[in-house]
């Protein structure tokens, strides 16, 4: 029986080793961002989080930085980082499933 689309989406995003390791790294990198208001110099608190979500967050944050019409809103910044982390986790899940499928097909063809 095939899974439903939302269940497959959740499984690819959260329920595989590659995505879990990546989301764990993102969670650890988010700790300084959460603790930044209580630190003496919070200027570089988000650097690791930005580096972990790099390709997607720069594409989504670029128009706001270039326009110069408004300051970078905190809610938009956090939403972009969360979306980028979930998108990367999903893509890692797809890659993991693809590599695992290719490996199992190779094993089946060599044993039969």
C-alpha positions in Angstrom: 0.0 0.0 0.0 1.3 3.4 -1.0 1.6 6.2 1.5 -0.4 9.4 1.3 1.3 12.5 0.1 1.4 14.4 3.4 2.8 11.3 5.2 5.4 10.8 2.5 6.4 14.5 2.8 6.8 14.2 6.6 8.7 10.9 6.2 11.1 12.5 3.7 11.6 15.6 5.8 12.0 14.1 9.3 12.2 10.3 9.3 15.5 9.4 7.7 19.1 9.6 9.1 20.3 12.3 6.7 17.5 14.7 7.5 17.7 14.0 11.2 21.4 14.7 11.4 20.9 17.9 9.4 18.0 19.1 11.6 20.0 18.3 14.7 22.8 20.5 13.4 20.3 23.3 12.7 18.8 22.9 16.2 22.3 23.2 17.8 23.1 26.2 15.6 19.9 27.9 16.7 20.9 27.9 20.4 23.0 31.0 20.1 20.2 32.8 18.3 17.8 32.0 21.1 20.3 33.0 23.8 21.4 36.2 21.9 19.2 38.7 23.8 20.9 37.8 27.0 24.5 37.9 25.7 26.8 40.9 25.6 27.5 40.9 21.9 24.7 39.1 19.8 26.1 40.3 16.5 27.3 36.9 15.2 24.7 34.7 16.9 23.1 33.6 13.6 26.2 33.0 11.6 26.2 29.2 11.9 22.5 29.0 11.2 22.9 31.2 8.1 25.8 29.0 6.9 23.8 25.8 7.4 20.8 27.1 5.4 23.0 29.1 2.9 21.8 28.6 -0.7 18.1 29.0 0.0 18.2 31.7 2.7 20.4 34.0 0.5 17.9 33.8 -2.4 15.0 34.6 -0.1 16.8 37.3 1.9 18.4 39.0 -1.0 15.4 41.1 -2.2 14.9 42.5 1.3 18.6 43.4 1.6 18.8 45.0 -1.8 15.7 47.1 -1.8 16.7 49.1 1.3 13.1 50.1 1.9 12.8 48.5 5.3 15.0 47.0 7.9 15.2 43.2 8.0 12.2 42.1 10.0 12.9 39.5 12.6 9.8 37.4 11.9 10.7 37.3 8.2 14.3 36.4 9.0 13.3 33.5 11.3 10.6 32.3 8.8 13.2 32.2 6.0 15.7 30.3 8.1 13.0 27.8 9.1 11.8 27.3 5.6 15.3 26.9 4.3 16.1 24.3 6.9 12.9 22.3 6.2 13.5 22.5 2.4 17.1 21.3 2.8 15.9 18.5 5.1 13.3 17.4 2.5 15.9 17.5 -0.3 18.3 15.4 1.8 15.5 12.9 2.4 14.9 12.7 -1.3 18.6 12.1 -2.0 18.8 9.5 0.8 15.8 7.7 -0.6 17.2 7.8 -4.1 20.6 6.5 -3.0 19.1 3.8 -0.8 16.8 2.7 -3.7 19.7 2.6 -6.2 21.8 0.5 -3.7 18.9 -2.0 -3.1 18.3 -2.3 -6.8 22.0 -3.0 -7.4 22.1 -5.6 -4.6 19.0 -7.3 -6.0 20.4 -7.5 -9.5 23.7 -8.9 -8.4 22.2 -11.6 -6.2 19.6 -12.9 -8.6 
